[in-house]
Amino acid sequence: MVWMIHIDGKERNGWRNLWLDHGDIIREEHIGGNKMPHESNRDRIVFEIDDTSTSRKYIFCGLYHYLQNESEPNNFRIYAKIKDSYNEEK
């Protein structure tokens, strides 16, 4: 699954995403509004959306895995980086 998100702590549609542990962890927080279904059994190829310049950029961040035991799906979800590149062996 490809996940293109803003990781800047700003609320968007009831959600916000934050970097933790120097980019090795992403915390996805539900802070209001509609909840979306979650597919926890898939790893995610993550691209950060960067809107700070005059054009939008997509920055590859790595392959992340959902940590079910460290998440509260109705409130927040934790994803840990498992690869720095998509082609790298596990």
Backbone as XML, in Angstrom:
<?xml version="1.0"?>
<chain id="A" units="angstrom">
  <residue number="1" name="MET">
    <atom name="N" x="0.845" y="-1.169" z="0.000"/>
    <atom name="CA" x="0.000" y="0.000" z="0.000"/>
    <atom name="C" x="0.895" y="1.238" z="0.000"/>
  </residue>
  <residue number="2" name="VAL">
    <atom name="N" x="0.582" y="2.195" z="-0.850"/>
    <atom name="CA" x="1.301" y="3.465" z="-0.886"/>
    <atom name="C" x="0.524" y="4.472" z="-0.048"/>
  </residue>
  <residue number="3" name="TRP">
    <atom name="N" x="1.224" y="5.166" z="0.830"/>
    <atom name="CA" x="0.613" y="6.129" z="1.756"/>
    <atom name="C" x="1.292" y="7.473" z="1.545"/>
  </residue>
  <residue number="4" name="MET">
    <atom name="N" x="0.571" y="8.438" z="1.002"/>
    <atom name="CA" x="1.091" y="9.784" z="0.773"/>
    <atom name="C" x="0.415" y="10.708" z="1.770"/>
  </residue>
  <residue number="5" name="ILE">
    <atom name="N" x="1.212" y="11.223" z="2.717"/>
    <atom name="CA" x="0.649" y="11.979" z="3.831"/>
    <atom name="C" x="1.510" y="13.190" z="4.168"/>
  </residue>
  <residue number="6" name="HIS">
    <atom name="N" x="0.868" y="14.156" z="4.818"/>
    <atom name="CA" x="1.598" y="15.255" z="5.451"/>
    <atom name="C" x="2.029" y="14.753" z="6.823"/>
  </residue>
  <residue number="7" name="ILE">
    <atom name="N" x="3.278" y="14.983" z="7.180"/>
    <atom name="CA" x="3.767" y="14.571" z="8.502"/>
    <atom name="C" x="4.302" y="15.823" z="9.188"/>
  </residue>
  <residue number="8" name="ASP">
    <atom name="N" x="3.374" y="16.717" z="9.508"/>
    <atom name="CA" x="3.759" y="18.018" z="10.048"/>
    <atom name="C" x="2.992" y="18.399" z="11.309"/>
  </residue>
  <residue number="9" name="GLY">
    <atom name="N" x="2.163" y="17.478" z="11.825"/>
    <atom name="CA" x="1.426" y="17.749" z="13.049"/>
    <atom name="C" x="0.171" y="18.585" z="12.867"/>
  </residue>
  <residue number="10" name="LYS">
    <atom name="N" x="-0.151" y="18.985" z="11.639"/>
    <atom name="CA" x="-1.361" y="19.782" z="11.398"/>
    <atom name="C" x="-2.550" y="18.863" z="11.163"/>
  </residue>
  <residue number="11" name="GLU">
    <atom name="N" x="-3.707" y="19.271" z="11.682"/>
    <atom name="CA" x="-4.924" y="18.489" z="11.494"/>
    <atom name="C" x="-5.411" y="18.603" z="10.056"/>
  </residue>
  <residue number="12" name="ARG">
    <atom name="N" x="-5.764" y="17.454" z="9.507"/>
    <atom name="CA" x="-6.377" y="17.384" z="8.185"/>
    <atom name="C" x="-7.463" y="16.320" z="8.239"/>
  </residue>
  <residue number="13" name="ASN">
    <atom name="N" x="-8.703" y="16.743" z="8.061"/>
    <atom name="CA" x="-9.848" y="15.823" z="8.050"/>
    <atom name="C" x="-9.927" y="14.962" z="9.307"/>
  </residue>
  <residue number="14" name="GLY">
    <atom name="N" x="-9.628" y="15.544" z="10.444"/>
    <atom name="CA" x="-9.736" y="14.836" z="11.710"/>
    <atom name="C" x="-8.531" y="13.992" z="12.083"/>
  </residue>
  <residue number="15" name="TRP">
    <atom name="N" x="-7.468" y="14.079" z="11.293"/>
    <atom name="CA" x="-6.258" y="13.297" z="11.547"/>
    <atom name="C" x="-5.046" y="14.198" z="11.530"/>
  </residue>
  <residue number="16" name="ARG">
    <atom name="N" x="-3.995" y="13.787" z="12.249"/>
    <atom name="CA" x="-2.696" y="14.449" z="12.122"/>
    <atom name="C" x="-1.607" y="13.387" z="12.254"/>
  </residue>
  <residue number="17" name="ASN">
    <atom name="N" x="-0.501" y="13.630" z="11.573"/>
    <atom name="CA" x="0.619" y="12.693" z="11.556"/>
    <atom name="C" x="1.862" y="13.382" z="12.086"/>
  </residue>
  <residue number="18" name="LEU">
    <atom name="N" x="2.595" y="12.643" z="12.926"/>
    <atom name="CA" x="3.787" y="13.189" z="13.574"/>
    <atom name="C" x="4.957" y="12.228" z="13.418"/>
  </residue>
  <residue number="19" name="TRP">
    <atom name="N" x="6.164" y="12.801" z="13.265"/>
    <atom name="CA" x="7.388" y="12.009" z="13.306"/>
    <atom name="C" x="7.762" y="11.759" z="14.761"/>
  </residue>
  <residue number="20" name="LEU">
    <atom name="N" x="8.196" y="10.561" z="15.069"/>
    <atom name="CA" x="8.760" y="10.230" z="16.371"/>
    <atom name="C" x="10.059" y="9.478" z="16.121"/>
  </residue>
  <residue number="21" name="ASP">
    <atom name="N" x="10.946" y="9.479" z="17.076"/>
    <atom name="CA" x="12.188" y="8.709" z="17.026"/>
    <atom name="C" x="12.988" y="8.995" z="15.748"/>
  </residue>
  <residue number="22" name="HIS">
    <atom name="N" x="13.173" y="10.269" z="15.437"/>
    <atom name="CA" x="13.992" y="10.722" z="14.307"/>
    <atom name="C" x="13.531" y="10.156" z="12.964"/>
  </residue>
  <residue number="23" name="GLY">
    <atom name="N" x="12.225" y="9.987" z="12.792"/>
    <atom name="CA" x="11.678" y="9.512" z="11.517"/>
    <atom name="C" x="11.510" y="8.014" z="11.417"/>
  </residue>
  <residue number="24" name="ASP">
    <atom name="N" x="11.910" y="7.285" z="12.439"/>
    <atom name="CA" x="11.744" y="5.837" z="12.400"/>
    <atom name="C" x="10.337" y="5.400" z="12.812"/>
  </residue>
  <residue number="25" name="ILE">
    <atom name="N" x="9.583" y="6.320" z="13.398"/>
    <atom name="CA" x="8.215" y="6.041" z="13.838"/>
    <atom name="C" x="7.297" y="7.148" z="13.312"/>
  </residue>
  <residue number="26" name="ILE">
    <atom name="N" x="6.107" y="6.757" z="12.826"/>
    <atom name="CA" x="5.055" y="7.712" z="12.475"/>
    <atom name="C" x="3.880" y="7.448" z="13.409"/>
  </residue>
  <residue number="27" name="ARG">
    <atom name="N" x="3.382" y="8.509" z="14.030"/>
    <atom name="CA" x="2.184" y="8.413" z="14.878"/>
    <atom name="C" x="1.050" y="9.098" z="14.133"/>
  </residue>
  <residue number="28" name="GLU">
    <atom name="N" x="0.002" y="8.351" z="13.843"/>
    <atom name="CA" x="-1.192" y="8.854" z="13.167"/>
    <atom name="C" x="-2.272" y="9.012" z="14.247"/>
  </residue>
  <residue number="29" name="GLU">
    <atom name="N" x="-2.709" y="10.244" z="14.494"/>
    <atom name="CA" x="-3.661" y="10.511" z="15.576"/>
    <atom name="C" x="-5.017" y="10.908" z="15.012"/>
  </residue>
  <residue number="30" name="HIS">
    <atom name="N" x="-6.072" y="10.317" z="15.576"/>
    <atom name="CA" x="-7.435" y="10.735" z="15.249"/>
    <atom name="C" x="-7.838" y="11.802" z="16.259"/>
  </residue>
  <residue number="31" name="ILE">
    <atom name="N" x="-8.163" y="12.995" z="15.768"/>
    <atom name="CA" x="-8.485" y="14.084" z="16.689"/>
    <atom name="C" x="-9.874" y="14.654" z="16.453"/>
  </residue>
  <residue number="32" name="GLY">
    <atom name="N" x="-10.684" y="13.973" z="15.661"/>
    <atom name="CA" x="-12.058" y="14.408" z="15.448"/>
    <atom name="C" x="-12.517" y="14.127" z="14.035"/>
  </residue>
  <residue number="33" name="GLY">
    <atom name="N" x="-13.820" y="14.188" z="13.846"/>
    <atom name="CA" x="-14.348" y="13.960" z="12.501"/>
    <atom name="C" x="-14.534" y="12.488" z="12.202"/>
  </residue>
  <residue number="34" name="ASN">
    <atom name="N" x="-14.712" y="12.207" z="10.937"/>
    <atom name="CA" x="-14.975" y="10.843" z="10.500"/>
    <atom name="C" x="-13.739" y="9.965" z="10.604"/>
  </residue>
  <residue number="35" name="LYS">
    <atom name="N" x="-13.972" y="8.737" z="11.019"/>
    <atom name="CA" x="-12.890" y="7.762" z="11.059"/>
    <atom name="C" x="-12.930" y="6.952" z="9.773"/>
  </residue>
  <residue number="36" name="MET">
    <atom name="N" x="-11.756" y="6.573" z="9.319"/>
    <atom name="CA" x="-11.669" y="5.789" z="8.102"/>
    <atom name="C" x="-11.286" y="4.356" z="8.459"/>
  </residue>
  <residue number="37" name="PRO">
    <atom name="N" x="-11.736" y="3.390" z="7.651"/>
    <atom name="CA" x="-11.337" y="2.007" z="7.930"/>
    <atom name="C" x="-9.825" y="1.856" z="7.842"/>
  </residue>
  <residue number="38" name="HIS">
    <atom name="N" x="-9.305" y="0.897" z="8.552"/>
    <atom name="CA" x="-7.856" y="0.729" z="8.615"/>
    <atom name="C" x="-7.485" y="-0.692" z="8.230"/>
  </residue>
  <residue number="39" name="GLU">
    <atom name="N" x="-6.534" y="-0.820" z="7.328"/>
    <atom name="CA" x="-6.030" y="-2.125" z="6.926"/>
    <atom name="C" x="-4.692" y="-2.350" z="7.630"/>
  </residue>
  <residue number="40" name="SER">
    <atom name="N" x="-4.732" y="-2.997" z="8.787"/>
    <atom name="CA" x="-3.540" y="-3.121" z="9.619"/>
    <atom name="C" x="-2.585" y="-4.209" z="9.149"/>
  </residue>
  <residue number="41" name="ASN">
    <atom name="N" x="-3.027" y="-5.076" z="8.262"/>
    <atom name="CA" x="-2.177" y="-6.198" z="7.877"/>
    <atom name="C" x="-1.238" y="-5.867" z="6.725"/>
  </residue>
  <residue number="42" name="ARG">
    <atom name="N" x="-1.184" y="-4.636" z="6.281"/>
    <atom name="CA" x="-0.333" y="-4.270" z="5.163"/>
    <atom name="C" x="0.779" y="-3.329" z="5.593"/>
  </residue>
  <residue number="43" name="ASP">
    <atom name="N" x="1.961" y="-3.575" z="5.034"/>
    <atom name="CA" x="3.036" y="-2.606" z="5.197"/>
    <atom name="C" x="2.736" y="-1.426" z="4.281"/>
  </residue>
  <residue number="44" name="ARG">
    <atom name="N" x="3.303" y="-0.272" z="4.595"/>
    <atom name="CA" x="3.018" y="0.936" z="3.831"/>
    <atom name="C" x="4.294" y="1.553" z="3.280"/>
  </residue>
  <residue number="45" name="ILE">
    <atom name="N" x="4.276" y="1.841" z="2.002"/>
    <atom name="CA" x="5.344" y="2.601" z="1.358"/>
    <atom name="C" x="4.960" y="4.058" z="1.579"/>
  </residue>
  <residue number="46" name="VAL">
    <atom name="N" x="5.752" y="4.785" z="2.351"/>
    <atom name="CA" x="5.361" y="6.122" z="2.801"/>
    <atom name="C" x="6.100" y="7.208" z="2.020"/>
  </residue>
  <residue number="47" name="PHE">
    <atom name="N" x="5.313" y="8.165" z="1.536"/>
    <atom name="CA" x="5.814" y="9.389" z="0.932"/>
    <atom name="C" x="5.262" y="10.557" z="1.737"/>
  </residue>
  <residue number="48" name="GLU">
    <atom name="N" x="6.132" y="11.459" z="2.143"/>
    <atom name="CA" x="5.685" y="12.676" z="2.824"/>
    <atom name="C" x="5.357" y="13.729" z="1.776"/>
  </residue>
  <residue number="49" name="ILE">
    <atom name="N" x="4.215" y="14.379" z="1.941"/>
    <atom name="CA" x="3.822" y="15.474" z="1.054"/>
    <atom name="C" x="4.430" y="16.756" z="1.593"/>
  </residue>
  <residue number="50" name="ASP">
    <atom name="N" x="5.180" y="17.450" z="0.749"/>
    <atom name="CA" x="5.819" y="18.715" z="1.117"/>
    <atom name="C" x="5.207" y="19.829" z="0.275"/>
  </residue>
  <residue number="51" name="ASP">
    <atom name="N" x="4.441" y="20.693" z="0.920"/>
    <atom name="CA" x="3.794" y="21.824" z="0.259"/>
    <atom name="C" x="4.474" y="23.146" z="0.579"/>
  </residue>
  <residue number="52" name="THR">
    <atom name="N" x="5.708" y="23.115" z="1.066"/>
    <atom name="CA" x="6.352" y="24.349" z="1.520"/>
    <atom name="C" x="6.904" y="25.195" z="0.380"/>
  </residue>
  <residue number="53" name="SER">
    <atom name="N" x="7.101" y="24.623" z="-0.782"/>
    <atom name="CA" x="7.600" y="25.415" z="-1.912"/>
    <atom name="C" x="6.433" y="25.774" z="-2.831"/>
  </residue>
  <residue number="54" name="THR">
    <atom name="N" x="6.727" y="26.333" z="-3.975"/>
    <atom name="CA" x="5.665" y="26.733" z="-4.902"/>
    <atom name="C" x="5.003" y="25.535" z="-5.572"/>
  </residue>
  <residue number="55" name="SER">
    <atom name="N" x="5.661" y="24.381" z="-5.546"/>
    <atom name="CA" x="5.048" y="23.175" z="-6.105"/>
    <atom name="C" x="5.095" y="22.054" z="-5.077"/>
  </residue>
  <residue number="56" name="ARG">
    <atom name="N" x="4.159" y="21.149" z="-5.158"/>
    <atom name="CA" x="4.091" y="20.035" z="-4.227"/>
    <atom name="C" x="5.178" y="19.019" z="-4.550"/>
  </residue>
  <residue number="57" name="LYS">
    <atom name="N" x="5.825" y="18.499" z="-3.477"/>
    <atom name="CA" x="6.842" y="17.467" z="-3.623"/>
    <atom name="C" x="6.415" y="16.247" z="-2.818"/>
  </residue>
  <residue number="58" name="TYR">
    <atom name="N" x="6.828" y="15.084" z="-3.299"/>
    <atom name="CA" x="6.590" y="13.831" z="-2.591"/>
    <atom name="C" x="7.950" y="13.241" z="-2.248"/>
  </residue>
  <residue number="59" name="ILE">
    <atom name="N" x="8.220" y="13.097" z="-0.962"/>
    <atom name="CA" x="9.529" y="12.655" z="-0.486"/>
    <atom name="C" x="9.404" y="11.232" z="0.050"/>
  </residue>
  <residue number="60" name="PHE">
    <atom name="N" x="10.160" y="10.314" z="-0.552"/>
    <atom name="CA" x="10.125" y="8.925" z="-0.106"/>
    <atom name="C" x="10.721" y="8.819" z="1.297"/>
  </residue>
  <residue number="61" name="CYS">
    <atom name="N" x="9.991" y="8.139" z="2.203"/>
    <atom name="CA" x="10.427" y="8.014" z="3.597"/>
    <atom name="C" x="10.864" y="6.603" z="3.968"/>
  </residue>
  <residue number="62" name="GLY">
    <atom name="N" x="10.329" y="5.598" z="3.305"/>
    <atom name="CA" x="10.688" y="4.221" z="3.622"/>
    <atom name="C" x="9.464" y="3.328" z="3.648"/>
  </residue>
  <residue number="63" name="LEU">
    <atom name="N" x="9.680" y="2.100" z="4.063"/>
    <atom name="CA" x="8.613" y="1.124" z="4.222"/>
    <atom name="C" x="8.321" y="0.996" z="5.713"/>
  </residue>
  <residue number="64" name="TYR">
    <atom name="N" x="7.055" y="1.149" z="6.087"/>
    <atom name="CA" x="6.647" y="1.162" z="7.493"/>
    <atom name="C" x="5.648" y="0.040" z="7.764"/>
  </residue>
  <residue number="65" name="HIS">
    <atom name="N" x="5.695" y="-0.473" z="8.989"/>
    <atom name="CA" x="4.822" y="-1.555" z="9.429"/>
    <atom name="C" x="3.969" y="-1.080" z="10.603"/>
  </residue>
  <residue number="66" name="TYR">
    <atom name="N" x="2.687" y="-1.424" z="10.586"/>
    <atom name="CA" x="1.752" y="-1.072" z="11.648"/>
    <atom name="C" x="2.056" y="-1.877" z="12.905"/>
  </residue>
  <residue number="67" name="LEU">
    <atom name="N" x="2.208" y="-1.190" z="14.032"/>
    <atom name="CA" x="2.467" y="-1.841" z="15.315"/>
    <atom name="C" x="1.167" y="-1.915" z="16.112"/>
  </residue>
  <residue number="68" name="GLN">
    <atom name="N" x="0.464" y="-3.002" z="15.936"/>
    <atom name="CA" x="-0.858" y="-3.169" z="16.552"/>
    <atom name="C" x="-0.795" y="-3.121" z="18.076"/>
  </residue>
  <residue number="69" name="ASN">
    <atom name="N" x="0.234" y="-3.719" z="18.674"/>
    <atom name="CA" x="0.337" y="-3.786" z="20.139"/>
    <atom name="C" x="0.636" y="-2.434" z="20.773"/>
  </residue>
  <residue number="70" name="GLU">
    <atom name="N" x="1.138" y="-1.477" z="19.997"/>
    <atom name="CA" x="1.464" y="-0.156" z="20.525"/>
    <atom name="C" x="0.447" y="0.909" z="20.115"/>
  </residue>
  <residue number="71" name="SER">
    <atom name="N" x="-0.620" y="0.489" z="19.441"/>
    <atom name="CA" x="-1.620" y="1.418" z="18.914"/>
    <atom name="C" x="-2.944" y="1.258" z="19.634"/>
  </residue>
  <residue number="72" name="GLU">
    <atom name="N" x="-3.730" y="2.314" z="19.621"/>
    <atom name="CA" x="-5.128" y="2.289" z="20.036"/>
    <atom name="C" x="-5.915" y="2.725" z="18.807"/>
  </residue>
  <residue number="73" name="PRO">
    <atom name="N" x="-6.375" y="1.781" z="17.970"/>
    <atom name="CA" x="-6.901" y="2.102" z="16.641"/>
    <atom name="C" x="-7.958" y="3.206" z="16.594"/>
  </residue>
  <residue number="74" name="ASN">
    <atom name="N" x="-8.743" y="3.381" z="17.650"/>
    <atom name="CA" x="-9.749" y="4.446" z="17.650"/>
    <atom name="C" x="-9.166" y="5.811" z="17.989"/>
  </residue>
  <residue number="75" name="ASN">
    <atom name="N" x="-7.917" y="5.852" z="18.487"/>
    <atom name="CA" x="-7.307" y="7.113" z="18.895"/>
    <atom name="C" x="-6.002" y="7.422" z="18.166"/>
  </residue>
  <residue number="76" name="PHE">
    <atom name="N" x="-5.121" y="6.449" z="18.100"/>
    <atom name="CA" x="-3.841" y="6.666" z="17.405"/>
    <atom name="C" x="-3.292" y="5.338" z="16.904"/>
  </residue>
  <residue number="77" name="ARG">
    <atom name="N" x="-2.451" y="5.449" z="15.871"/>
    <atom name="CA" x="-1.813" y="4.279" z="15.280"/>
    <atom name="C" x="-0.318" y="4.554" z="15.145"/>
  </residue>
  <residue number="78" name="ILE">
    <atom name="N" x="0.477" y="3.546" z="15.404"/>
    <atom name="CA" x="1.927" y="3.666" z="15.354"/>
    <atom name="C" x="2.464" y="2.789" z="14.214"/>
  </residue>
  <residue number="79" name="TYR">
    <atom name="N" x="3.359" y="3.384" z="13.431"/>
    <atom name="CA" x="4.015" y="2.684" z="12.320"/>
    <atom name="C" x="5.519" y="2.803" z="12.505"/>
  </residue>
  <residue number="80" name="ALA">
    <atom name="N" x="6.234" y="1.685" z="12.368"/>
    <atom name="CA" x="7.690" y="1.669" z="12.518"/>
    <atom name="C" x="8.338" y="1.391" z="11.166"/>
  </residue>
  <residue number="81" name="LYS">
    <atom name="N" x="9.437" y="2.102" z="10.914"/>
    <atom name="CA" x="10.174" y="1.887" z="9.672"/>
    <atom name="C" x="10.840" y="0.515" z="9.709"/>
  </residue>
  <residue number="82" name="ILE">
    <atom name="N" x="10.663" y="-0.237" z="8.619"/>
    <atom name="CA" x="11.304" y="-1.545" z="8.518"/>
    <atom name="C" x="12.324" y="-1.592" z="7.381"/>
  </residue>
  <residue number="83" name="LYS">
    <atom name="N" x="12.255" y="-0.620" z="6.474"/>
    <atom name="CA" x="13.231" y="-0.521" z="5.381"/>
    <atom name="C" x="13.406" y="0.941" z="4.991"/>
  </residue>
  <residue number="84" name="ASP">
    <atom name="N" x="14.623" y="1.272" z="4.592"/>
    <atom name="CA" x="14.896" y="2.628" z="4.096"/>
    <atom name="C" x="14.645" y="2.768" z="2.607"/>
  </residue>
  <residue number="85" name="SER">
    <atom name="N" x="14.598" y="1.645" z="1.900"/>
    <atom name="CA" x="14.294" y="1.693" z="0.479"/>
    <atom name="C" x="13.336" y="0.565" z="0.154"/>
  </residue>
  <residue number="86" name="TYR">
    <atom name="N" x="12.625" y="0.711" z="-0.925"/>
    <atom name="CA" x="11.618" y="-0.291" z="-1.271"/>
    <atom name="C" x="12.258" y="-1.583" z="-1.769"/>
  </residue>
  <residue number="87" name="ASN">
    <atom name="N" x="13.418" y="-1.515" z="-2.400"/>
    <atom name="CA" x="14.058" y="-2.690" z="-2.969"/>
    <atom name="C" x="14.988" y="-3.419" z="-2.012"/>
  </residue>
  <residue number="88" name="GLU">
    <atom name="N" x="15.246" y="-2.833" z="-0.872"/>
    <atom name="CA" x="16.174" y="-3.415" z="0.101"/>
    <atom name="C" x="15.600" y="-4.720" z="0.681"/>
  </residue>
  <residue number="89" name="GLU">
    <atom name="N" x="16.461" y="-5.698" z="0.868"/>
    <atom name="CA" x="16.030" y="-6.970" z="1.486"/>
    <atom name="C" x="15.739" y="-6.752" z="2.957"/>
  </residue>
  <residue number="90" name="LYS">
    <atom name="N" x="14.774" y="-7.513" z="3.486"/>
    <atom name="CA" x="14.447" y="-7.429" z="4.919"/>
    <atom name="C" x="15.542" y="-8.039" z="5.748"/>
  </residue>
</chain>
